[in-house]
Amino acid sequence: MKIKQVLQLLPFTAILAIAVAISCTDHDIPDPDKLCERSDGTPRFFPCEFEIVKAEFAKGLTINDIFATITPQNPDVVLPMQFAWYRFSQNLNTIDVTFKIKLHVKRIANASVDASSGYILDKPTGKPATIASFYSTAIFPSLHPQVPIELQSLPFGQTAVVISDAAYHITVEYLPPLDTPVYTNFTGNVLYAFHNIETSKILIAAPHNYSLGVDASEAHIVINPTLIQ
């Protein structure tokens, strides 16, 4: 039952690699105000610049071989570990896996403030049920790694594809009588949030005092994965 230590190993820089590609213009532009409610249901002070239309999971490093798709309205996804591009196990009770993910990001409003400081993709780790409420703005940008994203040049109404990683640390339990492995206990990338750095700084400061990262972000998506062998 022992798992091979490494299925495929790439340099660490590849884990944080990001690619952005602009797709053709989509003339069906949502109303940013309708997509910009805060967690408590009140309107966001600035219109959201982006909408995450969908997120796609790729098989291994074959970016265009998609095996699963989620949307903000349907965050549940089954992730077979055989499709991870990276897999590592120190012992029988833990597994670390990393998948490639493609985030389709549409610009639905222009920046409300100067965007000269750029944009970041923030990927706080945690559990799907609690990540949004635990994603605090107490330290911004956060101490965990963020990735700079080139979204300033994305025109209104167009969509960019942002390629990133989805990594999970899994605790393996074995059920009697056959020691069947189950993978229900995990933590990892279950939230992706795009920030205009200057906008987020304004919203975090007085008089707005936004305390949640999802409220300060221009767009976010929560993922509710089920990991299987």
C-alpha positions as a Markdown table, in Angstrom:
| # | Residue | x | y | z |
|---|---|---|---|---|
| 1 | Met | 0.0 | 0.0 | 0.0 |
| 2 | Lys | 3.0 | 2.2 | 0.2 |
| 3 | Ile | 2.9 | 5.1 | -2.2 |
| 4 | Lys | 5.8 | 6.0 | -4.5 |
| 5 | Gln | 7.7 | 9.0 | -3.1 |
| 6 | Val | 7.5 | 11.2 | -6.2 |
| 7 | Leu | 5.5 | 10.6 | -9.4 |
| 8 | Gln | 6.9 | 13.6 | -11.1 |
| 9 | Leu | 9.2 | 16.3 | -9.8 |
| 10 | Leu | 9.7 | 19.8 | -11.2 |
| 11 | Pro | 11.6 | 22.8 | -9.9 |
| 12 | Phe | 9.8 | 24.7 | -7.1 |
| 13 | Thr | 9.4 | 27.8 | -9.3 |
| 14 | Ala | 7.1 | 25.8 | -11.5 |
| 15 | Ile | 4.7 | 25.4 | -8.6 |
| 16 | Leu | 4.1 | 29.2 | -8.6 |
| 17 | Ala | 4.2 | 29.6 | -12.4 |
| 18 | Ile | 1.4 | 31.7 | -13.9 |
| 19 | Ala | 0.3 | 32.1 | -17.5 |
| 20 | Val | -2.2 | 34.6 | -18.7 |
| 21 | Ala | -3.9 | 34.5 | -22.2 |
| 22 | Ile | -6.6 | 36.8 | -23.5 |
| 23 | Ser | -9.5 | 35.2 | -25.2 |
| 24 | Cys | -12.0 | 36.8 | -27.7 |
| 25 | Thr | -14.3 | 39.5 | -26.6 |
| 26 | Asp | -17.5 | 38.4 | -24.8 |
| 27 | His | -20.3 | 41.0 | -25.3 |
| 28 | Asp | -22.4 | 39.5 | -22.5 |
| 29 | Ile | -21.1 | 41.6 | -19.6 |
| 30 | Pro | -22.6 | 41.0 | -16.1 |
| 31 | Asp | -23.5 | 43.9 | -13.9 |
| 32 | Pro | -20.6 | 44.3 | -11.5 |
| 33 | Asp | -22.8 | 45.6 | -8.8 |
| 34 | Lys | -24.8 | 42.3 | -8.7 |
| 35 | Leu | -21.5 | 40.4 | -8.3 |
| 36 | Cys | -20.1 | 42.7 | -5.7 |
| 37 | Glu | -22.0 | 42.0 | -2.5 |
| 38 | Arg | -19.9 | 41.5 | 0.5 |
| 39 | Ser | -20.1 | 38.4 | 2.7 |
| 40 | Asp | -22.8 | 40.1 | 4.8 |
| 41 | Gly | -24.9 | 40.9 | 1.8 |
| 42 | Thr | -24.1 | 44.6 | 1.6 |
| 43 | Pro | -22.8 | 46.2 | -1.6 |
| 44 | Arg | -19.0 | 46.5 | -2.0 |
| 45 | Phe | -17.8 | 50.2 | -2.0 |
| 46 | Phe | -16.1 | 49.8 | -5.4 |
| 47 | Pro | -17.5 | 47.7 | -8.3 |
| 48 | Cys | -15.7 | 44.4 | -8.7 |
| 49 | Glu | -13.3 | 44.5 | -11.7 |
| 50 | Phe | -13.5 | 40.8 | -12.5 |
| 51 | Glu | -15.7 | 37.7 | -12.5 |
| 52 | Ile | -14.2 | 34.2 | -12.3 |
| 53 | Val | -16.4 | 32.5 | -14.9 |
| 54 | Lys | -15.0 | 29.0 | -14.2 |
| 55 | Ala | -12.0 | 27.0 | -13.0 |
| 56 | Glu | -10.8 | 23.9 | -14.9 |
| 57 | Phe | -8.5 | 21.1 | -13.6 |
| 58 | Ala | -6.0 | 19.6 | -16.1 |
| 59 | Lys | -4.6 | 16.1 | -16.2 |
| 60 | Gly | -1.0 | 16.3 | -15.1 |
| 61 | Leu | 0.9 | 19.0 | -17.0 |
| 62 | Thr | -1.3 | 18.7 | -20.1 |
| 63 | Ile | -3.0 | 22.1 | -19.7 |
| 64 | Asn | -5.6 | 21.6 | -22.3 |
| 65 | Asp | -6.7 | 18.1 | -21.2 |
| 66 | Ile | -9.4 | 19.1 | -18.8 |
| 67 | Phe | -11.0 | 16.5 | -16.5 |
| 68 | Ala | -13.2 | 18.7 | -14.2 |
| 69 | Thr | -14.8 | 22.2 | -14.2 |
| 70 | Ile | -16.3 | 24.3 | -11.4 |
| 71 | Thr | -18.1 | 27.6 | -11.3 |
| 72 | Pro | -18.8 | 29.9 | -8.4 |
| 73 | Gln | -22.3 | 28.5 | -8.3 |
| 74 | Asn | -21.1 | 24.9 | -8.4 |
| 75 | Pro | -17.9 | 24.6 | -6.4 |
| 76 | Asp | -18.0 | 20.8 | -5.8 |
| 77 | Val | -15.4 | 18.8 | -7.7 |
| 78 | Val | -13.9 | 15.3 | -7.6 |
| 79 | Leu | -10.1 | 15.2 | -7.9 |
| 80 | Pro | -8.6 | 11.8 | -8.7 |
| 81 | Met | -5.0 | 11.8 | -7.4 |
| 82 | Gln | -3.9 | 10.0 | -10.5 |
| 83 | Phe | -4.4 | 13.3 | -12.4 |
| 84 | Ala | -2.1 | 15.3 | -10.1 |
| 85 | Trp | 1.1 | 16.5 | -11.7 |
| 86 | Tyr | 2.9 | 16.1 | -8.4 |
| 87 | Arg | 2.4 | 13.5 | -5.7 |
| 88 | Phe | 4.6 | 12.8 | -2.6 |
| 89 | Ser | 4.1 | 10.6 | 0.5 |
| 90 | Gln | 6.4 | 10.6 | 3.5 |
| 91 | Asn | 4.5 | 7.7 | 5.1 |
| 92 | Leu | 1.3 | 5.7 | 4.9 |
| 93 | Asn | -0.8 | 8.4 | 6.6 |
| 94 | Thr | -0.1 | 11.5 | 4.5 |
| 95 | Ile | -0.1 | 12.4 | 0.9 |
| 96 | Asp | 0.7 | 15.7 | -0.8 |
| 97 | Val | -0.7 | 16.3 | -4.3 |
| 98 | Thr | -0.7 | 19.3 | -6.7 |
| 99 | Phe | -3.0 | 19.8 | -9.7 |
| 100 | Lys | -2.9 | 22.3 | -12.5 |
| 101 | Ile | -5.8 | 24.7 | -12.5 |
| 102 | Lys | -7.0 | 27.2 | -15.2 |
| 103 | Leu | -8.9 | 30.2 | -13.9 |
| 104 | His | -11.1 | 32.0 | -16.5 |
| 105 | Val | -11.2 | 35.7 | -15.4 |
| 106 | Lys | -13.5 | 38.2 | -17.2 |
| 107 | Arg | -13.1 | 42.0 | -16.7 |
| 108 | Ile | -16.6 | 43.4 | -15.9 |
| 109 | Ala | -15.6 | 46.8 | -14.8 |
| 110 | Asn | -12.6 | 49.1 | -15.1 |
| 111 | Ala | -10.4 | 49.9 | -12.1 |
| 112 | Ser | -12.0 | 52.4 | -9.7 |
| 113 | Val | -8.6 | 53.6 | -8.4 |
| 114 | Asp | -5.0 | 53.7 | -9.8 |
| 115 | Ala | -3.9 | 50.1 | -10.5 |
| 116 | Ser | -0.2 | 51.0 | -10.9 |
| 117 | Ser | 0.8 | 48.7 | -8.1 |
| 118 | Gly | -0.6 | 45.8 | -10.1 |
| 119 | Tyr | -2.6 | 42.7 | -9.2 |
| 120 | Ile | -2.0 | 39.6 | -7.3 |
| 121 | Leu | -3.6 | 36.2 | -7.1 |
| 122 | Asp | -3.8 | 35.2 | -3.4 |
| 123 | Lys | -4.2 | 31.5 | -2.5 |
| 124 | Pro | -4.8 | 31.2 | 1.3 |
| 125 | Thr | -5.0 | 27.6 | 2.4 |
| 126 | Gly | -7.6 | 26.0 | 4.6 |
| 127 | Lys | -10.9 | 24.1 | 4.5 |
| 128 | Pro | -13.8 | 24.9 | 2.1 |
| 129 | Ala | -16.4 | 25.4 | 4.9 |
| 130 | Thr | -14.3 | 28.0 | 6.8 |
| 131 | Ile | -11.8 | 29.5 | 4.4 |
| 132 | Ala | -13.8 | 32.6 | 3.4 |
| 133 | Ser | -14.5 | 33.6 | 7.1 |
| 134 | Phe | -10.8 | 32.9 | 8.1 |
| 135 | Tyr | -9.3 | 34.8 | 5.2 |
| 136 | Ser | -8.4 | 38.0 | 7.1 |
| 137 | Thr | -7.1 | 41.3 | 5.9 |
| 138 | Ala | -5.1 | 41.8 | 9.2 |
| 139 | Ile | -1.9 | 41.6 | 7.1 |
| 140 | Phe | -2.1 | 42.7 | 3.5 |
| 141 | Pro | -0.6 | 41.5 | 1.3 |
| 142 | Ser | -0.5 | 38.3 | 3.4 |
| 143 | Leu | 2.6 | 36.5 | 4.5 |
| 144 | His | 1.8 | 33.4 | 2.4 |
| 145 | Pro | 3.0 | 33.6 | -1.2 |
| 146 | Gln | 0.9 | 35.5 | -3.7 |
| 147 | Val | 1.6 | 35.6 | -7.4 |
| 148 | Pro | 1.8 | 38.8 | -9.5 |
| 149 | Ile | -0.8 | 38.7 | -12.3 |
| 150 | Glu | -0.8 | 40.9 | -15.5 |
| 151 | Leu | -4.4 | 42.0 | -15.6 |
| 152 | Gln | -3.9 | 45.8 | -16.1 |
| 153 | Ser | -4.0 | 45.4 | -19.9 |
| 154 | Leu | -7.1 | 43.1 | -19.9 |
| 155 | Pro | -9.7 | 45.1 | -21.8 |
| 156 | Phe | -13.3 | 45.5 | -20.6 |
| 157 | Gly | -15.4 | 42.5 | -21.6 |
| 158 | Gln | -12.5 | 40.2 | -22.4 |
| 159 | Thr | -11.4 | 37.1 | -20.5 |
| 160 | Ala | -7.9 | 36.0 | -19.4 |
| 161 | Val | -6.9 | 32.4 | -18.5 |
| 162 | Val | -4.7 | 32.3 | -15.5 |
| 163 | Ile | -2.8 | 29.0 | -14.9 |
| 164 | Ser | -1.9 | 28.2 | -11.4 |
| 165 | Asp | -1.6 | 25.2 | -9.0 |
| 166 | Ala | -4.0 | 23.6 | -6.5 |
| 167 | Ala | -2.1 | 21.8 | -3.8 |
| 168 | Tyr | -3.5 | 19.6 | -1.0 |
| 169 | His | -2.1 | 18.0 | 2.1 |
| 170 | Ile | -4.1 | 14.9 | 2.9 |
| 171 | Thr | -4.3 | 12.8 | 6.0 |
| 172 | Val | -5.1 | 9.2 | 5.1 |
| 173 | Glu | -7.4 | 7.1 | 7.3 |
| 174 | Tyr | -7.8 | 3.3 | 6.9 |
| 175 | Leu | -11.3 | 1.8 | 7.5 |
| 176 | Pro | -11.7 | -1.8 | 8.8 |
| 177 | Pro | -12.0 | -4.6 | 8.1 |
| 178 | Leu | -10.0 | -4.3 | 4.8 |
| 179 | Asp | -8.0 | -1.1 | 5.7 |
| 180 | Thr | -9.7 | 0.8 | 2.9 |
| 181 | Pro | -8.0 | 4.2 | 2.6 |
| 182 | Val | -10.2 | 7.4 | 2.8 |
| 183 | Tyr | -9.0 | 10.9 | 2.1 |
| 184 | Thr | -11.6 | 13.1 | 3.7 |
| 185 | Asn | -9.3 | 15.1 | 6.0 |
| 186 | Phe | -7.2 | 17.6 | 4.0 |
| 187 | Thr | -6.2 | 21.2 | 3.8 |
| 188 | Gly | -5.0 | 23.2 | 0.8 |
| 189 | Asn | -5.9 | 25.6 | -2.0 |
| 190 | Val | -9.7 | 26.0 | -1.7 |
| 191 | Leu | -9.9 | 29.7 | -2.3 |
| 192 | Tyr | -8.5 | 31.9 | -5.1 |
| 193 | Ala | -8.8 | 35.6 | -4.9 |
| 194 | Phe | -7.7 | 38.3 | -7.3 |
| 195 | His | -6.7 | 41.7 | -5.8 |
| 196 | Asn | -6.0 | 45.1 | -7.2 |
| 197 | Ile | -3.4 | 46.0 | -4.6 |
| 198 | Glu | -4.3 | 49.7 | -4.3 |
| 199 | Thr | -8.1 | 49.0 | -4.2 |
| 200 | Ser | -7.7 | 46.4 | -1.4 |
| 201 | Lys | -5.5 | 48.8 | 0.6 |
| 202 | Ile | -8.2 | 51.4 | 0.5 |
| 203 | Leu | -11.0 | 49.0 | 1.5 |
| 204 | Ile | -9.0 | 47.6 | 4.4 |
| 205 | Ala | -8.2 | 51.1 | 5.8 |
| 206 | Ala | -10.6 | 53.5 | 7.6 |
| 207 | Pro | -13.3 | 54.4 | 7.0 |
| 208 | His | -14.2 | 51.2 | 5.2 |
| 209 | Asn | -12.3 | 48.7 | 7.5 |
| 210 | Tyr | -13.0 | 45.6 | 5.4 |
| 211 | Ser | -11.8 | 42.7 | 7.6 |
| 212 | Leu | -12.3 | 39.8 | 5.1 |
| 213 | Gly | -10.1 | 39.2 | 2.1 |
| 214 | Val | -13.0 | 38.0 | 0.0 |
| 215 | Asp | -14.7 | 41.4 | 0.4 |
| 216 | Ala | -11.5 | 43.3 | -0.5 |
| 217 | Ser | -10.8 | 41.1 | -3.6 |
| 218 | Glu | -11.9 | 41.9 | -7.1 |
| 219 | Ala | -13.1 | 38.3 | -7.7 |
| 220 | His | -12.8 | 35.1 | -5.8 |
| 221 | Ile | -13.8 | 31.4 | -6.1 |
| 222 | Val | -14.1 | 28.7 | -3.4 |
| 223 | Ile | -13.4 | 25.1 | -4.3 |
| 224 | Asn | -15.0 | 22.2 | -2.5 |
| 225 | Pro | -12.9 | 19.2 | -3.6 |
| 226 | Thr | -13.3 | 15.5 | -2.9 |
| 227 | Leu | -10.0 | 13.7 | -3.3 |
| 228 | Ile | -10.0 | 10.0 | -4.5 |
| 229 | Gln | -7.4 | 7.6 | -5.5 |
